[in-house]
Amino acid sequence: MPTNHNRVDRRGFLRQAATGIGVAAVGTPSASFAQEQRASAVEKPTPEDVIWRSKAPTMAYRRLGRTKYMVSRLIAGWGGDDRLWRRMVQSGINYIDTARGYGNHEEQLRNFLQRFRERIWITSKSTGIAGYNKIDDEVEKLYRNAMNSFLGDGSGDMLTLHHQAVTKQKESGDKPDLRPIGAVIARLYTSLLDESLARMGIDDVDCYMMHGIEIPWIFDCVELWEAYEKVHKAGKVKHFGFSVHKHHKEVLAAGIEANARGPWKIDLVMPGVNPESFDHLKDELAALKKQDVGIIAMKTSGIKNRPVDGREKKFDSLMGGREYNEWERAKLWMLHLTEDLIDGVIAGITGNEELEKDLQLPSVQLSAAARRELDAIVKLEMAGACHLCGDCATNCPEHIAVTDMIRYHAYIHQYDDKEMARELYAMAGYDPAALCNNCGHCTAVCPSQVPITQLLRQLSLDMRA
């Protein structure tokens, strides 16, 4: 559980972290959030402060936090082949994101990496330990046992158990024994890293992330950090990081606190953040940047609920007649309107036409009028987009992983990737979406009013089609 910060609550901690005040300090922040961002925007890294591997004059770059790596603002995600990846490198993209859970993506990269490994940053992720498609069965069992011993009851939603344990810890000073869980997580992280390296045919990765963390208490499992340090010293991985698909505020806040108290040194995070959820996560993102953590945004187009109102032509005219689709507008927003809090944006690029269009986005010049119109049109387009907050899953009496179900629905109906949706859905071993009894608990707590029960019914039908 997070340590007891006495009079400093989570919001206060984030406010202090974003303004450079330590956890134990007392006082008023010395500058406003906007002032901090203006200051950071004008700071330019000196040549000795950065690391280059490859670049192109038409691509925009950003220092990736304390990794010092100059990363292309556009990052290659799932999809592609050798020919497309070579074109990406030639065009200045110098970061590829993959994961154990992305089908055979790691294996597909193998031949490409034999030739281009020294020119790119490669991140992979340990799927299925602490979230993304599932929490490891042994990890969940041990945690519930620990909560049963600590709270007297280990049943129910895991995030709710975490909150109850934090409350008891603050009141009593006692802590649950998470060491057995930490040992299992450490073992899984190490073994999955070795499997990923073997699949890609390389000796090391720049970052091996914990994939889709949804359990904030993982940062109390110091055994994971110790396992990372061992593989780091062995030369297998250079930096530690994590991605998060739900419970963003809780998980990011826990990571920020872990960085502040040590021994953790989290260098890179990858949150699912879009124009609709950005303001909701701004405090956490600002605190991470104050710690000099690199931030890569994924799921930037959101999981949308309603269409735009036809203002596309006005924006296109402000951009000289060049037409932008909804995916490109979302990427433009994340690249140019996020107050320098986002270093790079993941793009799942599957073909040359899509690549050539996306390559122009980081260096696009937006007039003041275009910025205003882009903000208006994207905010309208994203109204009702899923925040990936996880409140729906926390409040589901059937314990359905609702946020995951919404994500799988998006893979089918927005990303046109039914194969990935089926593969991830099948890992549950049953038809979870079919368990929905239309109680409405999820819809009642959804900040975006996503029609969740309708999506679950459709997803169950999709999986049987």
Contacts in CASP RR format, 6 or more apart in sequence:
PFRMAT RR
TARGET T0000
AUTHOR 0000-0000-0000
METHOD contacts of the structure
MODEL  1
MPTNHNRVDRRGFLRQAATGIGVAAVGTPSASFAQEQRASAVEKPTPEDV
IWRSKAPTMAYRRLGRTKYMVSRLIAGWGGDDRLWRRMVQSGINYIDTAR
GYGNHEEQLRNFLQRFRERIWITSKSTGIAGYNKIDDEVEKLYRNAMNSF
LGDGSGDMLTLHHQAVTKQKESGDKPDLRPIGAVIARLYTSLLDESLARM
GIDDVDCYMMHGIEIPWIFDCVELWEAYEKVHKAGKVKHFGFSVHKHHKE
VLAAGIEANARGPWKIDLVMPGVNPESFDHLKDELAALKKQDVGIIAMKT
SGIKNRPVDGREKKFDSLMGGREYNEWERAKLWMLHLTEDLIDGVIAGIT
GNEELEKDLQLPSVQLSAAARRELDAIVKLEMAGACHLCGDCATNCPEHI
AVTDMIRYHAYIHQYDDKEMARELYAMAGYDPAALCNNCGHCTAVCPSQV
PITQLLRQLSLDMRA
1 162 0 8 1.000
1 165 0 8 1.000
1 166 0 8 1.000
1 169 0 8 1.000
1 175 0 8 1.000
1 176 0 8 1.000
1 217 0 8 1.000
1 220 0 8 1.000
2 166 0 8 1.000
2 216 0 8 1.000
2 217 0 8 1.000
2 219 0 8 1.000
2 220 0 8 1.000
2 254 0 8 1.000
2 257 0 8 1.000
3 257 0 8 1.000
3 261 0 8 1.000
4 169 0 8 1.000
4 170 0 8 1.000
4 173 0 8 1.000
5 13 0 8 1.000
5 23 0 8 1.000
5 257 0 8 1.000
7 26 0 8 1.000
8 16 0 8 1.000
8 23 0 8 1.000
10 253 0 8 1.000
11 283 0 8 1.000
13 23 0 8 1.000
13 253 0 8 1.000
13 256 0 8 1.000
13 257 0 8 1.000
13 260 0 8 1.000
14 253 0 8 1.000
14 256 0 8 1.000
14 283 0 8 1.000
14 284 0 8 1.000
14 286 0 8 1.000
14 287 0 8 1.000
15 29 0 8 1.000
15 283 0 8 1.000
16 22 0 8 1.000
16 23 0 8 1.000
16 25 0 8 1.000
16 29 0 8 1.000
17 23 0 8 1.000
17 256 0 8 1.000
17 260 0 8 1.000
17 287 0 8 1.000
17 290 0 8 1.000
17 291 0 8 1.000
18 29 0 8 1.000
18 33 0 8 1.000
18 36 0 8 1.000
18 283 0 8 1.000
18 286 0 8 1.000
18 287 0 8 1.000
18 290 0 8 1.000
19 29 0 8 1.000
19 30 0 8 1.000
19 31 0 8 1.000
19 36 0 8 1.000
19 290 0 8 1.000
20 30 0 8 1.000
20 290 0 8 1.000
21 27 0 8 1.000
21 29 0 8 1.000
21 30 0 8 1.000
22 260 0 8 1.000
23 257 0 8 1.000
23 260 0 8 1.000
23 261 0 8 1.000
31 39 0 8 1.000
33 282 0 8 1.000
33 286 0 8 1.000
36 286 0 8 1.000
36 290 0 8 1.000
37 286 0 8 1.000
37 339 0 8 1.000
37 340 0 8 1.000
37 341 0 8 1.000
40 289 0 8 1.000
40 340 0 8 1.000
41 339 0 8 1.000
41 340 0 8 1.000
45 63 0 8 1.000
45 68 0 8 1.000
49 63 0 8 1.000
49 68 0 8 1.000
50 63 0 8 1.000
50 68 0 8 1.000
50 69 0 8 1.000
50 70 0 8 1.000
51 67 0 8 1.000
51 68 0 8 1.000
51 69 0 8 1.000
51 70 0 8 1.000
52 70 0 8 1.000
53 69 0 8 1.000
53 94 0 8 1.000
53 118 0 8 1.000
53 119 0 8 1.000
53 120 0 8 1.000
53 121 0 8 1.000
54 89 0 8 1.000
54 92 0 8 1.000
54 94 0 8 1.000
54 119 0 8 1.000
54 120 0 8 1.000
55 61 0 8 1.000
55 70 0 8 1.000
55 72 0 8 1.000
55 92 0 8 1.000
55 94 0 8 1.000
56 90 0 8 1.000
56 91 0 8 1.000
56 92 0 8 1.000
58 91 0 8 1.000
58 92 0 8 1.000
58 359 0 8 1.000
58 363 0 8 1.000
59 72 0 8 1.000
59 73 0 8 1.000
59 74 0 8 1.000
59 91 0 8 1.000
59 92 0 8 1.000
59 93 0 8 1.000
59 359 0 8 1.000
59 362 0 8 1.000
59 363 0 8 1.000
60 72 0 8 1.000
60 73 0 8 1.000
60 335 0 8 1.000
60 362 0 8 1.000
60 363 0 8 1.000
61 70 0 8 1.000
61 71 0 8 1.000
61 72 0 8 1.000
61 73 0 8 1.000
62 70 0 8 1.000
62 71 0 8 1.000
62 73 0 8 1.000
62 343 0 8 1.000
62 344 0 8 1.000
63 69 0 8 1.000
63 70 0 8 1.000
63 71 0 8 1.000
63 343 0 8 1.000
64 70 0 8 1.000
64 71 0 8 1.000
64 121 0 8 1.000
64 268 0 8 1.000
64 294 0 8 1.000
64 343 0 8 1.000
65 267 0 8 1.000
65 268 0 8 1.000
65 289 0 8 1.000
65 292 0 8 1.000
65 293 0 8 1.000
65 294 0 8 1.000
65 343 0 8 1.000
66 267 0 8 1.000
66 292 0 8 1.000
66 293 0 8 1.000
66 294 0 8 1.000
67 206 0 8 1.000
67 207 0 8 1.000
67 238 0 8 1.000
67 239 0 8 1.000
67 267 0 8 1.000
67 268 0 8 1.000
67 294 0 8 1.000
69 121 0 8 1.000
69 206 0 8 1.000
70 94 0 8 1.000
71 94 0 8 1.000
71 95 0 8 1.000
71 121 0 8 1.000
71 296 0 8 1.000
71 343 0 8 1.000
71 344 0 8 1.000
72 92 0 8 1.000
72 93 0 8 1.000
72 94 0 8 1.000
72 95 0 8 1.000
72 344 0 8 1.000
72 362 0 8 1.000
73 335 0 8 1.000
73 343 0 8 1.000
73 344 0 8 1.000
73 345 0 8 1.000
73 362 0 8 1.000
74 93 0 8 1.000
74 331 0 8 1.000
74 335 0 8 1.000
74 344 0 8 1.000
74 345 0 8 1.000
74 347 0 8 1.000
74 358 0 8 1.000
74 359 0 8 1.000
74 361 0 8 1.000
74 362 0 8 1.000
75 93 0 8 1.000
75 95 0 8 1.000
75 96 0 8 1.000
75 97 0 8 1.000
75 296 0 8 1.000
75 344 0 8 1.000
75 345 0 8 1.000
75 346 0 8 1.000
75 347 0 8 1.000
76 85 0 8 1.000
76 88 0 8 1.000
76 93 0 8 1.000
76 95 0 8 1.000
76 96 0 8 1.000
76 97 0 8 1.000
76 346 0 8 1.000
76 347 0 8 1.000
76 348 0 8 1.000
76 349 0 8 1.000
77 96 0 8 1.000
77 97 0 8 1.000
77 98 0 8 1.000
77 346 0 8 1.000
77 347 0 8 1.000
77 348 0 8 1.000
77 349 0 8 1.000
78 97 0 8 1.000
78 98 0 8 1.000
78 102 0 8 1.000
78 105 0 8 1.000
78 348 0 8 1.000
78 417 0 8 1.000
78 420 0 8 1.000
79 105 0 8 1.000
79 348 0 8 1.000
79 349 0 8 1.000
79 350 0 8 1.000
80 108 0 8 1.000
80 349 0 8 1.000
80 350 0 8 1.000
80 351 0 8 1.000
81 108 0 8 1.000
82 111 0 8 1.000
82 112 0 8 1.000
84 349 0 8 1.000
84 350 0 8 1.000
84 351 0 8 1.000
84 352 0 8 1.000
84 355 0 8 1.000
85 96 0 8 1.000
85 109 0 8 1.000
85 112 0 8 1.000
85 116 0 8 1.000
86 112 0 8 1.000
86 116 0 8 1.000
87 352 0 8 1.000
87 355 0 8 1.000
88 96 0 8 1.000
88 349 0 8 1.000
88 355 0 8 1.000
89 116 0 8 1.000
89 119 0 8 1.000
89 120 0 8 1.000
91 355 0 8 1.000
91 359 0 8 1.000
93 120 0 8 1.000
93 359 0 8 1.000
94 119 0 8 1.000
94 120 0 8 1.000
94 121 0 8 1.000
95 120 0 8 1.000
95 121 0 8 1.000
95 122 0 8 1.000
95 123 0 8 1.000
95 296 0 8 1.000
95 344 0 8 1.000
96 109 0 8 1.000
96 120 0 8 1.000
96 121 0 8 1.000
96 122 0 8 1.000
96 123 0 8 1.000
97 123 0 8 1.000
97 270 0 8 1.000
97 296 0 8 1.000
97 298 0 8 1.000
97 346 0 8 1.000
98 105 0 8 1.000
98 106 0 8 1.000
98 109 0 8 1.000
98 122 0 8 1.000
98 123 0 8 1.000
98 124 0 8 1.000
98 125 0 8 1.000
98 200 0 8 1.000
99 105 0 8 1.000
99 106 0 8 1.000
99 124 0 8 1.000
99 125 0 8 1.000
99 127 0 8 1.000
99 132 0 8 1.000
99 209 0 8 1.000
99 211 0 8 1.000
100 106 0 8 1.000
100 124 0 8 1.000
100 125 0 8 1.000
100 126 0 8 1.000
100 127 0 8 1.000
100 128 0 8 1.000
100 192 0 8 1.000
100 195 0 8 1.000
100 196 0 8 1.000
100 199 0 8 1.000
100 211 0 8 1.000
101 125 0 8 1.000
101 127 0 8 1.000
101 128 0 8 1.000
101 132 0 8 1.000
101 133 0 8 1.000
101 211 0 8 1.000
102 420 0 8 1.000
103 420 0 8 1.000
103 423 0 8 1.000
106 124 0 8 1.000
106 196 0 8 1.000
106 199 0 8 1.000
106 200 0 8 1.000
107 199 0 8 1.000
107 200 0 8 1.000
109 122 0 8 1.000
109 200 0 8 1.000
110 199 0 8 1.000
110 200 0 8 1.000
110 201 0 8 1.000
113 122 0 8 1.000
113 200 0 8 1.000
113 201 0 8 1.000
113 202 0 8 1.000
114 201 0 8 1.000
117 202 0 8 1.000
121 206 0 8 1.000
121 207 0 8 1.000
122 200 0 8 1.000
122 202 0 8 1.000
122 205 0 8 1.000
122 206 0 8 1.000
123 205 0 8 1.000
123 206 0 8 1.000
123 207 0 8 1.000
123 208 0 8 1.000
123 209 0 8 1.000
123 268 0 8 1.000
123 270 0 8 1.000
124 196 0 8 1.000
124 200 0 8 1.000
124 205 0 8 1.000
124 207 0 8 1.000
124 208 0 8 1.000
124 209 0 8 1.000
125 132 0 8 1.000
125 208 0 8 1.000
125 209 0 8 1.000
125 210 0 8 1.000
125 211 0 8 1.000
125 212 0 8 1.000
125 243 0 8 1.000
126 188 0 8 1.000
126 189 0 8 1.000
126 192 0 8 1.000
126 193 0 8 1.000
126 196 0 8 1.000
126 208 0 8 1.000
126 209 0 8 1.000
126 210 0 8 1.000
126 211 0 8 1.000
127 133 0 8 1.000
127 192 0 8 1.000
127 211 0 8 1.000
128 134 0 8 1.000
128 135 0 8 1.000
128 136 0 8 1.000
128 211 0 8 1.000
129 135 0 8 1.000
129 136 0 8 1.000
129 139 0 8 1.000
129 185 0 8 1.000
129 188 0 8 1.000
129 189 0 8 1.000
129 192 0 8 1.000
129 210 0 8 1.000
129 211 0 8 1.000
130 136 0 8 1.000
130 139 0 8 1.000
130 185 0 8 1.000
130 210 0 8 1.000
130 211 0 8 1.000
130 212 0 8 1.000
130 213 0 8 1.000
130 214 0 8 1.000
130 215 0 8 1.000
130 218 0 8 1.000
131 211 0 8 1.000
131 212 0 8 1.000
131 213 0 8 1.000
131 214 0 8 1.000
131 215 0 8 1.000
131 245 0 8 1.000
132 211 0 8 1.000
132 212 0 8 1.000
132 243 0 8 1.000
132 245 0 8 1.000
133 404 0 8 1.000
133 424 0 8 1.000
133 427 0 8 1.000
134 401 0 8 1.000
134 427 0 8 1.000
134 428 0 8 1.000
135 158 0 8 1.000
135 214 0 8 1.000
135 215 0 8 1.000
136 184 0 8 1.000
136 185 0 8 1.000
136 188 0 8 1.000
138 184 0 8 1.000
139 181 0 8 1.000
139 184 0 8 1.000
139 185 0 8 1.000
139 188 0 8 1.000
140 158 0 8 1.000
142 180 0 8 1.000
142 181 0 8 1.000
142 184 0 8 1.000
143 158 0 8 1.000
143 161 0 8 1.000
143 178 0 8 1.000
143 181 0 8 1.000
143 215 0 8 1.000
143 217 0 8 1.000
144 154 0 8 1.000
144 155 0 8 1.000
144 158 0 8 1.000
144 161 0 8 1.000
145 154 0 8 1.000
146 176 0 8 1.000
146 177 0 8 1.000
146 178 0 8 1.000
146 180 0 8 1.000
146 181 0 8 1.000
147 153 0 8 1.000
147 154 0 8 1.000
147 161 0 8 1.000
147 164 0 8 1.000
147 165 0 8 1.000
147 176 0 8 1.000
148 154 0 8 1.000
149 176 0 8 1.000
149 177 0 8 1.000
150 165 0 8 1.000
150 168 0 8 1.000
150 174 0 8 1.000
150 176 0 8 1.000
150 177 0 8 1.000
151 161 0 8 1.000
151 164 0 8 1.000
151 165 0 8 1.000
151 168 0 8 1.000
154 161 0 8 1.000
156 399 0 8 1.000
157 393 0 8 1.000
157 394 0 8 1.000
157 395 0 8 1.000
157 399 0 8 1.000
158 214 0 8 1.000
158 215 0 8 1.000
159 214 0 8 1.000
159 215 0 8 1.000
159 216 0 8 1.000
159 247 0 8 1.000
159 250 0 8 1.000
159 394 0 8 1.000
160 394 0 8 1.000
162 215 0 8 1.000
162 216 0 8 1.000
162 217 0 8 1.000
162 250 0 8 1.000
165 176 0 8 1.000
165 217 0 8 1.000
168 174 0 8 1.000
169 175 0 8 1.000
169 176 0 8 1.000
175 220 0 8 1.000
178 217 0 8 1.000
178 220 0 8 1.000
178 221 0 8 1.000
179 221 0 8 1.000
179 223 0 8 1.000
181 221 0 8 1.000
182 221 0 8 1.000
182 222 0 8 1.000
182 223 0 8 1.000
182 224 0 8 1.000
183 223 0 8 1.000
185 218 0 8 1.000
185 221 0 8 1.000
185 223 0 8 1.000
185 224 0 8 1.000
185 227 0 8 1.000
186 221 0 8 1.000
186 223 0 8 1.000
186 224 0 8 1.000
186 226 0 8 1.000
186 227 0 8 1.000
187 227 0 8 1.000
189 208 0 8 1.000
189 210 0 8 1.000
189 224 0 8 1.000
189 227 0 8 1.000
189 228 0 8 1.000
190 227 0 8 1.000
190 230 0 8 1.000
190 231 0 8 1.000
193 205 0 8 1.000
193 208 0 8 1.000
193 231 0 8 1.000
193 236 0 8 1.000
193 237 0 8 1.000
194 236 0 8 1.000
196 205 0 8 1.000
196 208 0 8 1.000
197 203 0 8 1.000
197 204 0 8 1.000
197 205 0 8 1.000
197 236 0 8 1.000
203 235 0 8 1.000
203 236 0 8 1.000
204 235 0 8 1.000
204 236 0 8 1.000
204 237 0 8 1.000
204 238 0 8 1.000
205 236 0 8 1.000
205 237 0 8 1.000
205 238 0 8 1.000
206 237 0 8 1.000
206 238 0 8 1.000
206 239 0 8 1.000
207 237 0 8 1.000
207 238 0 8 1.000
207 239 0 8 1.000
207 240 0 8 1.000
207 241 0 8 1.000
207 267 0 8 1.000
207 268 0 8 1.000
208 228 0 8 1.000
208 231 0 8 1.000
208 236 0 8 1.000
208 237 0 8 1.000
208 240 0 8 1.000
208 241 0 8 1.000
209 240 0 8 1.000
209 241 0 8 1.000
209 242 0 8 1.000
209 243 0 8 1.000
209 268 0 8 1.000
209 270 0 8 1.000
210 218 0 8 1.000
210 224 0 8 1.000
210 241 0 8 1.000
210 242 0 8 1.000
210 243 0 8 1.000
211 242 0 8 1.000
211 243 0 8 1.000
212 242 0 8 1.000
212 243 0 8 1.000
212 244 0 8 1.000
212 245 0 8 1.000
213 242 0 8 1.000
213 243 0 8 1.000
213 244 0 8 1.000
213 251 0 8 1.000
214 244 0 8 1.000
214 245 0 8 1.000
214 246 0 8 1.000
214 247 0 8 1.000
214 251 0 8 1.000
214 390 0 8 1.000
215 251 0 8 1.000
216 247 0 8 1.000
216 250 0 8 1.000
216 251 0 8 1.000
216 253 0 8 1.000
216 254 0 8 1.000
216 255 0 8 1.000
217 254 0 8 1.000
218 224 0 8 1.000
218 254 0 8 1.000
219 254 0 8 1.000
219 255 0 8 1.000
219 257 0 8 1.000
219 258 0 8 1.000
219 264 0 8 1.000
222 263 0 8 1.000
225 240 0 8 1.000
225 263 0 8 1.000
225 264 0 8 1.000
228 237 0 8 1.000
228 240 0 8 1.000
231 237 0 8 1.000
232 238 0 8 1.000
232 240 0 8 1.000
239 267 0 8 1.000
239 268 0 8 1.000
240 264 0 8 1.000
240 265 0 8 1.000
240 266 0 8 1.000
240 267 0 8 1.000
240 268 0 8 1.000
241 266 0 8 1.000
241 267 0 8 1.000
241 268 0 8 1.000
241 269 0 8 1.000
241 270 0 8 1.000
242 251 0 8 1.000
242 255 0 8 1.000
242 266 0 8 1.000
242 269 0 8 1.000
242 270 0 8 1.000
243 269 0 8 1.000
243 270 0 8 1.000
243 271 0 8 1.000
243 272 0 8 1.000
243 298 0 8 1.000
244 251 0 8 1.000
244 252 0 8 1.000
244 269 0 8 1.000
244 270 0 8 1.000
244 271 0 8 1.000
244 272 0 8 1.000
245 272 0 8 1.000
245 299 0 8 1.000
245 388 0 8 1.000
245 403 0 8 1.000
245 404 0 8 1.000
245 407 0 8 1.000
246 388 0 8 1.000
246 389 0 8 1.000
246 390 0 8 1.000
246 393 0 8 1.000
246 403 0 8 1.000
246 404 0 8 1.000
247 389 0 8 1.000
247 390 0 8 1.000
247 394 0 8 1.000
248 271 0 8 1.000
248 272 0 8 1.000
248 273 0 8 1.000
248 277 0 8 1.000
248 280 0 8 1.000
248 281 0 8 1.000
248 284 0 8 1.000
248 387 0 8 1.000
248 388 0 8 1.000
248 389 0 8 1.000
249 280 0 8 1.000
249 281 0 8 1.000
249 284 0 8 1.000
249 389 0 8 1.000
252 269 0 8 1.000
252 271 0 8 1.000
252 281 0 8 1.000
252 284 0 8 1.000
252 285 0 8 1.000
252 288 0 8 1.000
253 284 0 8 1.000
255 264 0 8 1.000
255 266 0 8 1.000
255 269 0 8 1.000
256 284 0 8 1.000
256 287 0 8 1.000
256 288 0 8 1.000
256 291 0 8 1.000
258 264 0 8 1.000
258 266 0 8 1.000
259 265 0 8 1.000
259 266 0 8 1.000
259 291 0 8 1.000
259 293 0 8 1.000
260 291 0 8 1.000
266 293 0 8 1.000
267 293 0 8 1.000
267 294 0 8 1.000
268 293 0 8 1.000
268 294 0 8 1.000
268 295 0 8 1.000
268 296 0 8 1.000
269 288 0 8 1.000
269 293 0 8 1.000
269 294 0 8 1.000
269 295 0 8 1.000
269 296 0 8 1.000
270 295 0 8 1.000
270 296 0 8 1.000
270 297 0 8 1.000
270 298 0 8 1.000
270 346 0 8 1.000
271 281 0 8 1.000
271 285 0 8 1.000
271 295 0 8 1.000
271 297 0 8 1.000
271 298 0 8 1.000
272 297 0 8 1.000
272 298 0 8 1.000
272 299 0 8 1.000
272 300 0 8 1.000
272 388 0 8 1.000
273 281 0 8 1.000
273 285 0 8 1.000
273 297 0 8 1.000
273 298 0 8 1.000
273 299 0 8 1.000
273 300 0 8 1.000
273 334 0 8 1.000
273 342 0 8 1.000
274 299 0 8 1.000
274 300 0 8 1.000
274 301 0 8 1.000
274 302 0 8 1.000
274 330 0 8 1.000
274 334 0 8 1.000
274 382 0 8 1.000
274 385 0 8 1.000
275 300 0 8 1.000
275 330 0 8 1.000
275 333 0 8 1.000
275 334 0 8 1.000
275 337 0 8 1.000
275 378 0 8 1.000
275 379 0 8 1.000
275 382 0 8 1.000
275 385 0 8 1.000
276 302 0 8 1.000
276 379 0 8 1.000
276 382 0 8 1.000
276 383 0 8 1.000
276 384 0 8 1.000
276 385 0 8 1.000
276 387 0 8 1.000
276 448 0 8 1.000
277 302 0 8 1.000
277 385 0 8 1.000
277 387 0 8 1.000
277 388 0 8 1.000
277 389 0 8 1.000
278 285 0 8 1.000
278 334 0 8 1.000
278 338 0 8 1.000
280 387 0 8 1.000
280 389 0 8 1.000
280 447 0 8 1.000
282 339 0 8 1.000
282 341 0 8 1.000
285 295 0 8 1.000
285 341 0 8 1.000
285 342 0 8 1.000
286 341 0 8 1.000
288 294 0 8 1.000
288 295 0 8 1.000
289 295 0 8 1.000
289 340 0 8 1.000
289 341 0 8 1.000
294 343 0 8 1.000
295 341 0 8 1.000
295 342 0 8 1.000
295 343 0 8 1.000
295 344 0 8 1.000
296 342 0 8 1.000
296 343 0 8 1.000
296 344 0 8 1.000
296 345 0 8 1.000
296 346 0 8 1.000
297 334 0 8 1.000
297 338 0 8 1.000
297 342 0 8 1.000
297 344 0 8 1.000
297 345 0 8 1.000
297 346 0 8 1.000
298 346 0 8 1.000
299 388 0 8 1.000
300 330 0 8 1.000
300 331 0 8 1.000
300 333 0 8 1.000
300 334 0 8 1.000
300 345 0 8 1.000
300 346 0 8 1.000
301 326 0 8 1.000
301 327 0 8 1.000
301 330 0 8 1.000
301 331 0 8 1.000
301 414 0 8 1.000
302 330 0 8 1.000
302 382 0 8 1.000
302 385 0 8 1.000
302 386 0 8 1.000
302 410 0 8 1.000
303 385 0 8 1.000
303 386 0 8 1.000
303 388 0 8 1.000
303 406 0 8 1.000
303 407 0 8 1.000
303 409 0 8 1.000
303 410 0 8 1.000
303 414 0 8 1.000
303 450 0 8 1.000
304 326 0 8 1.000
304 381 0 8 1.000
304 382 0 8 1.000
304 384 0 8 1.000
304 385 0 8 1.000
304 414 0 8 1.000
305 383 0 8 1.000
305 384 0 8 1.000
305 385 0 8 1.000
305 386 0 8 1.000
305 448 0 8 1.000
305 449 0 8 1.000
305 450 0 8 1.000
305 451 0 8 1.000
306 383 0 8 1.000
306 384 0 8 1.000
307 381 0 8 1.000
308 326 0 8 1.000
308 377 0 8 1.000
308 380 0 8 1.000
308 381 0 8 1.000
309 380 0 8 1.000
311 373 0 8 1.000
311 376 0 8 1.000
311 377 0 8 1.000
311 380 0 8 1.000
312 323 0 8 1.000
312 324 0 8 1.000
312 377 0 8 1.000
314 373 0 8 1.000
314 377 0 8 1.000
315 324 0 8 1.000
315 329 0 8 1.000
315 370 0 8 1.000
315 373 0 8 1.000
315 374 0 8 1.000
315 377 0 8 1.000
316 322 0 8 1.000
316 323 0 8 1.000
316 324 0 8 1.000
318 367 0 8 1.000
318 369 0 8 1.000
318 370 0 8 1.000
318 373 0 8 1.000
319 364 0 8 1.000
319 370 0 8 1.000
324 332 0 8 1.000
326 381 0 8 1.000
328 357 0 8 1.000
328 358 0 8 1.000
328 361 0 8 1.000
329 374 0 8 1.000
329 377 0 8 1.000
329 378 0 8 1.000
329 381 0 8 1.000
330 378 0 8 1.000
330 381 0 8 1.000
330 382 0 8 1.000
331 345 0 8 1.000
331 347 0 8 1.000
331 358 0 8 1.000
331 361 0 8 1.000
332 361 0 8 1.000
332 364 0 8 1.000
332 366 0 8 1.000
332 374 0 8 1.000
332 378 0 8 1.000
333 374 0 8 1.000
333 375 0 8 1.000
333 378 0 8 1.000
334 342 0 8 1.000
334 345 0 8 1.000
335 342 0 8 1.000
335 344 0 8 1.000
335 345 0 8 1.000
335 361 0 8 1.000
335 362 0 8 1.000
335 364 0 8 1.000
336 364 0 8 1.000
336 366 0 8 1.000
336 371 0 8 1.000
336 374 0 8 1.000
337 371 0 8 1.000
337 374 0 8 1.000
337 375 0 8 1.000
347 358 0 8 1.000
349 355 0 8 1.000
349 358 0 8 1.000
366 374 0 8 1.000
383 448 0 8 1.000
384 448 0 8 1.000
384 449 0 8 1.000
384 450 0 8 1.000
385 448 0 8 1.000
385 450 0 8 1.000
386 403 0 8 1.000
386 406 0 8 1.000
386 410 0 8 1.000
386 448 0 8 1.000
386 450 0 8 1.000
387 447 0 8 1.000
387 448 0 8 1.000
388 403 0 8 1.000
388 407 0 8 1.000
389 403 0 8 1.000
389 447 0 8 1.000
390 402 0 8 1.000
390 403 0 8 1.000
391 442 0 8 1.000
391 445 0 8 1.000
391 446 0 8 1.000
391 447 0 8 1.000
392 402 0 8 1.000
392 403 0 8 1.000
392 406 0 8 1.000
392 441 0 8 1.000
392 442 0 8 1.000
392 443 0 8 1.000
392 445 0 8 1.000
392 446 0 8 1.000
392 452 0 8 1.000
393 400 0 8 1.000
393 401 0 8 1.000
393 402 0 8 1.000
393 403 0 8 1.000
393 404 0 8 1.000
393 442 0 8 1.000
394 445 0 8 1.000
395 441 0 8 1.000
395 442 0 8 1.000
395 444 0 8 1.000
395 445 0 8 1.000
396 402 0 8 1.000
396 441 0 8 1.000
396 442 0 8 1.000
397 437 0 8 1.000
397 439 0 8 1.000
397 441 0 8 1.000
398 435 0 8 1.000
398 436 0 8 1.000
398 437 0 8 1.000
400 432 0 8 1.000
400 433 0 8 1.000
400 435 0 8 1.000
400 436 0 8 1.000
400 456 0 8 1.000
401 428 0 8 1.000
401 432 0 8 1.000
402 442 0 8 1.000
402 452 0 8 1.000
402 456 0 8 1.000
404 424 0 8 1.000
405 432 0 8 1.000
405 433 0 8 1.000
405 455 0 8 1.000
405 456 0 8 1.000
405 459 0 8 1.000
406 450 0 8 1.000
406 452 0 8 1.000
406 455 0 8 1.000
408 421 0 8 1.000
408 424 0 8 1.000
408 425 0 8 1.000
408 459 0 8 1.000
409 421 0 8 1.000
409 455 0 8 1.000
409 458 0 8 1.000
409 459 0 8 1.000
409 462 0 8 1.000
411 417 0 8 1.000
411 418 0 8 1.000
411 420 0 8 1.000
411 421 0 8 1.000
411 424 0 8 1.000
412 418 0 8 1.000
412 421 0 8 1.000
412 459 0 8 1.000
412 462 0 8 1.000
413 458 0 8 1.000
418 462 0 8 1.000
421 462 0 8 1.000
421 463 0 8 1.000
422 463 0 8 1.000
425 432 0 8 1.000
425 459 0 8 1.000
425 463 0 8 1.000
431 460 0 8 1.000
431 463 0 8 1.000
431 464 0 8 1.000
433 456 0 8 1.000
433 457 0 8 1.000
433 459 0 8 1.000
433 460 0 8 1.000
433 463 0 8 1.000
434 460 0 8 1.000
436 453 0 8 1.000
436 456 0 8 1.000
436 457 0 8 1.000
436 460 0 8 1.000
438 453 0 8 1.000
440 452 0 8 1.000
440 453 0 8 1.000
442 452 0 8 1.000
442 453 0 8 1.000
443 449 0 8 1.000
443 450 0 8 1.000
443 451 0 8 1.000
443 452 0 8 1.000
443 453 0 8 1.000
446 452 0 8 1.000
END
